[in-house]
């Protein structure tokens, strides 16, 4: 409500029309998604470069998943993920440090 009160009169009228149209279900799904995308784009931090956080496990997972998926095509993804988790846990600290270093470089 605070943000609404800070709007100029013309923007308030537009917001009211949008609220009424949403309430009356006068907006199609495509239009709804376009509005939502626009709002989310405006709310984003301008300093956000769009890169996601990464860590050593994610680097390891991306590398090993591709290898295992090629080798065992019939195996479900969930089973491969479980095996990779167990494999990551069994790595030594030095082996994990290699992946953690790669992740730090990607940040």
SERO-4910 file (N, C-alpha, C, O; in steps of 0.05 Angstrom, whole numbers):
BEGIN
 pado doro    nc1    nc2    nc3   cac1   cac2   cac3    cc1    cc2    cc3    oc1    oc2    oc3
  Unk    A     16    -24      0      0      0      0     17     25      0     10     45    -12
  Unk    A     40     24     13     58     47     14     67     54    -14     68     78    -21
  Unk    A     74     35    -30     83     40    -57     61     53    -73     66     71    -90
  Unk    A     36     44    -69     13     56    -84     10     85    -77      4    102    -94
  Unk    A     13     92    -52     10    120    -43     31    138    -54     27    162    -57
  Unk    A     54    126    -61     76    142    -71     74    147   -101     89    163   -113
  Unk    A     55    134   -115     51    137   -144     39    164   -150     24    176   -134
  Unk    A     45    174   -174     32    198   -184      3    190   -191     -3    167   -195
  Unk    A    -14    211   -194    -42    206   -199    -47    190   -225    -64    172   -225
  Unk    A    -32    196   -246    -36    181   -271    -28    151   -268    -41    134   -279
  Unk    A     -7    146   -253      1    118   -248    -19    104   -230    -23     80   -233
  Unk    A    -31    118   -211    -52    106   -194    -76     98   -211    -87     76   -207
  Unk    A    -84    115   -229   -107    108   -247   -100     83   -263   -117     65   -266
  Unk    A    -76     81   -273    -68     58   -289    -68     33   -271    -77     12   -279
  Unk    A    -57     35   -247    -57     13   -228    -86      4   -221    -91    -20   -220
  Unk    A   -104     23   -217   -132     16   -211   -145      1   -235   -159    -18   -231
  Unk    A   -139     11   -259   -150     -3   -283   -140    -32   -285   -154    -50   -291
  Unk    A   -114    -35   -279   -102    -62   -279   -115    -80   -258   -120   -103   -264
  Unk    A   -119    -69   -235   -131    -85   -213   -159    -93   -220   -167   -116   -216
  Unk    A   -175    -75   -231   -202    -81   -239   -202   -102   -261   -218   -121   -260
  Unk    A   -185    -99   -281   -184   -118   -303   -176   -146   -293   -186   -166   -302
  Unk    A   -157   -147   -274   -149   -173   -263   -172   -185   -247   -177   -209   -249
  Unk    A   -186   -169   -232   -208   -179   -216   -231   -190   -234   -243   -210   -227
  Unk    A   -236   -176   -256   -257   -185   -274   -248   -206   -294   -263   -214   -312
  Unk    A   -222   -215   -291   -211   -235   -309   -212   -227   -338   -219   -243   -356
  Unk    A   -206   -202   -343   -207   -191   -371   -179   -192   -384   -176   -183   -407
  Unk    A   -160   -202   -370   -132   -203   -381   -126   -232   -388   -129   -250   -371
  Unk    A   -116   -236   -413   -110   -263   -422    -84   -273   -408    -70   -257   -396
  Unk    A    -78   -298   -411    -54   -309   -399    -28   -297   -409    -10   -292   -394
  Unk    A    -28   -292   -436     -4   -280   -448      1   -252   -438     23   -244   -432
  Unk    A    -21   -237   -436    -19   -209   -426    -10   -209   -397      6   -193   -389
  Unk    A    -21   -228   -382    -14   -230   -353     16   -236   -351     30   -223   -334
  Unk    A     27   -254   -367     55   -260   -365     73   -237   -374     94   -232   -363
  Unk    A     64   -222   -394     79   -198   -403     80   -177   -381    100   -165   -376
  Unk    A     57   -173   -368     56   -153   -346     75   -162   -323     90   -146   -312
  Unk    A     73   -188   -316     89   -198   -294    119   -196   -301    135   -189   -283
  Unk    A    126   -202   -325    154   -200   -334    164   -171   -331    186   -166   -322
  Unk    A    148   -152   -340    155   -124   -339    159   -115   -310    178   -101   -304
  Unk    A    141   -123   -293    143   -115   -265    168   -127   -252    183   -113   -238
  Unk    A    173   -152   -257    197   -165   -246    222   -153   -257    242   -150   -242
  Unk    A    223   -145   -282    246   -133   -294    252   -106   -280    275    -99   -275
  Unk    A    231    -91   -274    235    -65   -260    244    -68   -231    257    -51   -221
  Unk    A    236    -90   -219    243    -95   -191    271   -105   -187    282   -104   -165
  Unk    A    284   -114   -208    311   -125   -206    331   -105   -198    328    -81   -203
  Unk    A    351   -114   -184    374    -97   -176    390    -90   -201    398   -108   -216
  Unk    A    394    -64   -207    409    -57   -231    438    -67   -231    450    -69   -252
  Unk    A    448    -72   -207    476    -82   -205    478   -113   -209    500   -124   -209
  Unk    A    455   -126   -211    454   -155   -214    463   -162   -242    451   -153   -262
  Unk    A    484   -178   -244    495   -185   -271    482   -210   -282    489   -219   -304
  Unk    A    463   -222   -268    448   -245   -277    462   -271   -272    451   -292   -279
  Unk    A    485   -271   -261    499   -296   -256    490   -308   -230    485   -293   -210
  Unk    A    487   -333   -229    478   -347   -206    502   -355   -189    525   -356   -198
  Unk    A    497   -359   -163    518   -368   -145    526   -396   -152    510   -412   -160
  Unk    A    552   -401   -151    562   -428   -157    581   -437   -135    594   -420   -122
  Unk    A    583   -462   -131    602   -473   -111    616   -497   -124    610   -505   -146
  Unk    A    634   -509   -109    650   -531   -119    633   -555   -127    639   -568   -147
  Unk    A    612   -561   -111    596   -584   -118    582   -580   -145    580   -599   -160
  Unk    A    572   -555   -150    558   -551   -175    577   -554   -199    569   -564   -220
  Unk    A    602   -545   -196    622   -549   -218    627   -578   -222    627   -588   -245
  Unk    A    631   -593   -200    635   -622   -201    611   -636   -214    614   -653   -231
  Unk    A    587   -628   -206    563   -641   -216    560   -637   -246    554   -656   -260
  Unk    A    564   -612   -255    561   -607   -284    581   -623   -300    574   -634   -322
  Unk    A    605   -625   -290    626   -640   -305    620   -670   -305    621   -683   -326
  Unk    A    614   -681   -282    610   -710   -280    583   -720   -291    581   -742   -301
  Unk    A    562   -703   -288    536   -711   -298    537   -717   -328    525   -737   -337
  Unk    A    549   -699   -343    551   -703   -372    565   -730   -378    556   -744   -396
  Unk    A    586   -736   -364    601   -761   -369    584   -785   -362    582   -804   -378
  Unk    A    570   -785   -339    554   -808   -331    530   -811   -348    522   -834   -354
  Unk    A    518   -790   -357    494   -791   -374    500   -804   -401    484   -819   -411
  Unk    A    524   -798   -412    532   -810   -437    537   -840   -433    530   -856   -450
  Unk    A    550   -846   -411    558   -874   -406    533   -892   -400    532   -915   -409
  Unk    A    515   -881   -384    492   -897   -375    466   -882   -384    453   -869   -367
  Unk    A    459   -885   -409    436   -870   -420    409   -879   -409    391   -862   -407
  Unk    A    406   -904   -401    381   -913   -391    375   -907   -362    353   -910   -352
  Unk    A    396   -899   -348    393   -894   -319    378   -868   -314    383   -848   -328
  Unk    A    359   -867   -295    344   -843   -290    362   -821   -278    382   -827   -265
  Unk    A    354   -796   -283    370   -773   -273    373   -773   -243    394   -767   -232
  Unk    A    351   -781   -229    352   -781   -200    373   -801   -189    387   -795   -170
  Unk    A    375   -823   -203    395   -843   -194    424   -833   -199    441   -836   -182
  Unk    A    428   -819   -221    454   -808   -227    461   -786   -207    484   -785   -197
  Unk    A    441   -770   -200    446   -749   -180    453   -761   -153    471   -750   -139
  Unk    A    440   -782   -145    447   -795   -119    476   -806   -120    491   -803   -100
  Unk    A    483   -818   -142    511   -828   -145    531   -805   -143    552   -808   -131
  Unk    A    525   -783   -156    543   -760   -156    546   -749   -128    567   -740   -120
  Unk    A    524   -748   -113    525   -738    -86    543   -756    -69    559   -746    -53
  Unk    A    540   -782    -72    557   -800    -57    586   -798    -65    605   -799    -49
  Unk    A    591   -794    -91    618   -791   -101    631   -765    -90    654   -765    -83
  Unk    A    615   -743    -89    625   -718    -78    633   -721    -49    653   -711    -40
  Unk    A    616   -735    -34    622   -739     -5    648   -756     -1    662   -752     19
  Unk    A    654   -773    -20    677   -790    -17    703   -777    -26    725   -787    -21
  Unk    A    701   -753    -39    725   -739    -47    741   -729    -23    729   -722     -3
  Unk    A    767   -727    -26    784   -716     -5    782   -685     -6    772   -674    -26
  Unk    A    792   -672     14    792   -643     15    808   -631     -8    800   -610    -19
  Unk    A    830   -643    -15    846   -632    -37    832   -634    -64    833   -616    -81
  Unk    A    817   -657    -68    802   -660    -93    779   -640    -94    773   -629   -116
  Unk    A    766   -635    -72    744   -616    -71    755   -587    -75    742   -570    -87
  Unk    A    779   -582    -66    791   -556    -68    794   -548    -97    792   -524   -104
  Unk    A    800   -567   -114    803   -561   -143    776   -550   -154    776   -530   -168
  Unk    A    754   -563   -147    728   -554   -157    720   -528   -144    708   -511   -157
  Unk    A    727   -524   -118    720   -499   -104    735   -476   -117    725   -454   -118
  Unk    A    760   -481   -125    776   -460   -138    763   -452   -165    762   -429   -172
  Unk    A    754   -472   -180    741   -467   -206    716   -450   -201    710   -432   -217
  Unk    A    701   -457   -180    676   -443   -174    682   -414   -167    667   -396   -175
  Unk    A    703   -409   -151    711   -382   -143    718   -365   -168    712   -341   -169
  Unk    A    730   -378   -188    738   -363   -212    713   -357   -229    713   -337   -243
  Unk    A    692   -373   -227    668   -368   -242    650   -346   -230    633   -335   -244
  Unk    A    654   -340   -205    637   -320   -191    642   -292   -201    630   -273   -192
***
